Amino acid sequence: VLPARLLLALLLLAPALSAQHERGLIFNLDTGELCLQSAQCKSGCCHRANGLSLARCAPKAAESQECSPKSIYGVYYKCPCERGLTCDADRTIVGSITNKDFGVCKDPQD
């Protein structure tokens, strides 16, 4: 009985799992598309140039580029670093509140 239920569950989940990799209207958005949260973007960064601009998906910051530490807000003025890099930023309360806690992406091995 258990294998039949497991098979049925896999058959029902298969279309949902394969759809994760396709581009959608809300998630898996490409660079340049409008977003509200970083979770919507393939890159993991929903970026806006200033407080009045529309946010768009953008690539994560590379080594030596300006960055923001990862945030719970989901929209960045500077994207977080690519995987394997750290954002060397001043993480004071004042910087967090005023969105001025930017830094530079660095390789932690250097």
Long-range contacts (C-beta under 8 A, 24 or more apart in sequence): 29-57, 30-57, 31-56, 31-57, 31-58, 31-59, 32-56, 32-57, 32-58, 33-57, 35-75, 36-74, 36-75, 37-74, 37-75, 38-74, 38-75, 38-76, 39-74, 43-79, 44-80, 45-76, 45-79, 45-80, 46-74, 46-75, 46-76, 47-75, 47-76, 47-77, 47-78, 47-79, 48-75, 48-76, 48-77, 49-77, 50-77, 61-85, 61-87, 61-105, 62-105, 63-105, 63-106, 63-107, 64-104, 64-105, 64-106, 65-104, 65-105, 66-102, 66-103, 66-104, 66-105, 67-102, 67-103, 67-104, 67-105, 68-101, 68-102, 68-103, 69-101, 69-103, 77-102, 78-102, 81-105, 84-108
